[in-house]
Amino acid sequence: MVLGNIDNFKGTGLVAFIDLLGYAKEIDEKWDDPEDNPLEKLLTLKKKMPVISNDAFGDTDRNSKSKLYPCRVQTISDSIIVSFGFEEPLNHQDVILATMAFLYTILDIWTKVIDIGFTVRGAADVGQIFWNEKEIIGPAFLSVYRLEQAQAKTSRIIISPALNKTLAEYLAKGSTTWDKNVLEMLRKDIDGYIIVNPHALYSSRDRTSVIAKLQKMQLMSKGFEKEKYTPLLAMLNSDDFPLKRIDLGKY
């Protein structure tokens, strides 16, 4: 059974709004640069996005009793939207597995963004959402956009109050095999927000390489822009502290 990645959807869903940090400045400064062109880098990134079409799933997938949880990924200029639509009523397994797939997709995108010379900032939420082939509209989308603009000032992806409380509620209902995976992909930031854990970026790659790429981006930045990399680099240069259940639901 294929869940989440539905061509036309209106209901409760997971939504993330991700923005490429520093990309607008590169557009202003390097639009005609033949060697380091921001447009070419963005188009290269878009080709590598983890976009899964419903055409990729055959009748065996659709009719199987086993569930698949593919997320929907779309791009608008230098912004990336990840979404997942739930079937009603929500159940424990679907919430945990969908959240795990959702976070894996976000981390995969973040990794690909770093590889082309940028990092991200953004937010993730759960709530009412509508989408079709061309549009995505709804309270959850507005929530992540506003949260990204107001709170994600540095390179981080914030978990909204609604998603924070939903995870606290469902993880408190009982244990699943995947609880640990979800908690390892999250951590508590210094200001109390739960964020996507940067240490999960190098689960299958070298941490030193990720840090070196981010340090190069920071070095090439100017003025206050440099500070937007500092908290992320500080986290990556320190020990990993995955989220604890007790830290969920505090805001």
C-alpha positions in Angstrom: 0.0 0.0 0.0 1.4 3.4 -1.0 0.7 6.2 1.5 1.6 9.9 1.6 2.5 10.8 -1.9 -0.9 11.4 -3.4 -1.5 13.4 -6.6 -4.5 15.3 -5.1 -4.8 15.7 -1.4 -6.7 17.6 1.3 -6.4 16.6 4.9 -3.8 16.2 7.7 -0.3 16.2 6.4 3.4 16.8 7.2 4.9 19.8 5.5 8.4 21.2 5.4 9.5 24.5 3.8 13.3 24.6 3.1 15.2 27.6 1.8 18.8 27.7 0.4 20.8 29.9 2.7 22.7 32.5 0.8 21.3 31.7 -2.7 19.6 35.1 -3.2 22.9 36.9 -2.7 24.6 34.6 -5.3 21.9 35.4 -7.8 22.6 39.1 -7.2 26.4 38.8 -7.4 27.1 35.8 -9.7 24.2 35.6 -12.2 26.6 35.9 -15.2 29.5 34.1 -13.7 30.5 31.4 -16.2 32.6 29.3 -13.7 30.5 29.5 -10.5 27.0 30.1 -11.8 24.1 29.9 -9.3 21.5 29.1 -11.9 23.5 26.0 -13.1 24.0 24.9 -9.5 20.3 25.2 -8.7 19.3 23.3 -11.8 21.8 20.6 -11.0 20.3 20.3 -7.5 16.7 20.0 -8.8 17.7 17.1 -11.0 19.0 15.3 -7.9 15.9 15.9 -5.7 14.3 12.7 -4.3 11.1 13.1 -6.3 9.1 10.0 -6.5 6.3 9.9 -9.0 3.2 7.7 -8.4 4.0 6.1 -11.8 7.0 4.5 -10.0 4.6 2.2 -8.1 3.1 -0.8 -9.7 -0.1 -2.7 -8.9 2.0 -5.0 -6.6 3.0 -2.0 -4.5 -0.5 -0.5 -4.4 -2.2 -3.7 -3.4 0.4 -5.1 -1.0 -0.5 -5.3 2.7 2.9 -3.8 3.4 3.0 0.0 3.5 5.3 2.4 1.7 5.7 6.0 2.9 7.1 8.1 0.0 7.1 11.8 0.5 6.2 14.4 -2.1 9.0 16.9 -3.1 8.5 20.0 -5.2 10.7 23.1 -5.8 9.8 26.7 -6.3 12.8 28.8 -7.3 15.4 28.1 -4.5 12.8 26.8 -2.0 12.0 23.1 -1.5 8.7 21.8 -0.1 8.4 18.3 1.3 5.0 16.9 2.2 3.2 13.7 3.2 -0.6 13.2 3.4 -2.1 10.9 6.1 -5.0 8.6 5.7 -7.8 9.3 8.3 -7.9 8.3 11.1 -4.2 8.6 11.9 -2.7 5.6 13.6 0.4 5.1 15.7 2.5 3.2 13.1 1.7 5.5 10.2 2.6 8.7 12.2 6.0 7.2 13.3 7.0 5.7 10.0 5.8 8.7 8.0 7.7 11.1 10.2 10.8 8.9 9.8 10.5 8.9 6.0 9.8 12.7 6.1 12.9 13.4 8.1 15.1 11.1 5.9 13.8 13.0 2.9 14.7 16.3 4.5 18.2 15.1 5.4 18.8 13.7 1.9 17.9 17.1 0.5 20.1 18.9 3.0 23.0 16.7 2.0 22.5 17.4 -1.7 22.3 21.1 -1.0 25.7 21.0 0.9 27.2 19.1 -2.1 26.5 22.0 -4.4 27.9 24.6 -2.1 25.0 25.8 0.1 23.2 25.0 3.3 19.6 25.3 4.3 17.2 26.8 6.8 13.6 25.9 7.2 10.7 24.5 9.3 8.5 21.4 9.5 4.9 21.2 10.6 1.8 18.9 10.8 -1.7 20.2 10.0 -4.3 20.8 7.4 -2.9 21.0 3.8 -4.2 20.9 0.2 -2.2 20.1 -2.9 -2.6 19.1 -6.5 -0.2 18.9 -9.4 0.6 22.6 -9.3 -0.4 24.1 -6.0 0.1 23.6 -2.3 -2.1 25.6 0.0 -3.2 25.5 3.6 -2.6 26.4 7.3 0.3 24.0 7.7 2.1 25.5 4.7 1.6 29.1 6.0 2.9 27.9 9.4 6.2 26.5 8.1 6.8 29.5 5.9 6.2 31.9 8.8 8.3 29.9 11.2 11.2 29.7 8.7 11.1 33.5 8.2 10.7 34.4 11.8 12.8 31.8 13.7 15.1 29.9 11.4 17.6 32.7 11.2 20.6 30.4 11.1 21.2 27.1 9.2 18.6 24.8 10.9 15.3 23.2 10.3 12.8 23.9 13.1 10.1 21.5 14.3 6.8 23.5 14.8 4.8 23.4 18.1 2.1 21.3 16.4 4.5 18.6 15.2 6.4 18.7 18.5 3.2 18.0 20.4 2.0 15.3 17.8 5.3 13.4 18.2 5.1 13.7 22.0 1.6 12.3 21.9 2.2 9.4 19.6 5.5 8.4 21.2 3.8 8.4 24.6 1.1 6.0 23.3 3.6 3.1 23.1 6.8 2.0 21.5 7.6 1.0 18.0 10.7 -0.4 16.4 11.4 3.0 14.7 11.1 5.3 17.7 14.9 5.4 18.2 15.4 6.3 14.5 13.0 9.3 14.7 14.7 10.6 18.0 18.2 10.3 16.5 17.2 12.5 13.6 16.1 15.3 16.0 17.8 17.3 18.8 17.1 20.2 21.1 18.7 23.5 20.1 20.1 26.0 22.5 17.0 28.2 22.4 14.7 25.3 23.2 13.4 24.6 19.7 13.6 21.0 18.5 15.4 20.9 15.2 16.5 18.3 12.5 19.8 16.9 13.9 22.8 18.0 11.8 24.7 14.9 13.0 22.3 12.8 11.0 23.8 14.4 7.8 26.8 12.1 7.9 25.3 8.8 8.9 26.8 7.3 5.7 29.5 9.9 5.0 32.5 11.6 6.6 31.7 14.2 9.2 35.0 16.0 8.5 34.0 16.4 4.9 30.7 17.9 5.8 32.3 20.3 8.2 35.0 21.3 5.7 32.3 22.2 3.1 30.4 24.3 5.5 33.5 26.1 6.7 34.4 26.9 3.1 30.9 28.4 2.7 31.3 30.5 5.9 34.7 31.7 4.8 33.2 32.9 1.4 30.4 34.7 3.2 30.5 38.3 4.1 29.6 40.3 7.2 26.8 39.0 9.4 26.1 36.2 6.9 29.1 34.3 8.4 27.3 34.1 11.7 24.4 32.0 10.2 26.9 29.1 9.9 28.3 29.3 13.4 25.6 27.4 15.4 25.5 24.6 12.8 29.3 24.2 12.8 29.4 24.3 16.6 26.9 21.4 16.8 28.8 19.4 14.2 32.1 20.0 16.0 30.7 18.8 19.3 29.3 15.4 20.4 25.9 14.2 19.1 23.0 14.6 21.5 20.0 13.0 20.0 16.6 14.0 21.3 15.2 12.4 24.4 11.5 11.6 24.7 11.3 13.8 27.8 12.2 16.8 25.6 9.2 16.5 23.4 6.0 18.6 23.9 7.7 21.4 25.8 6.5 24.2 23.5 
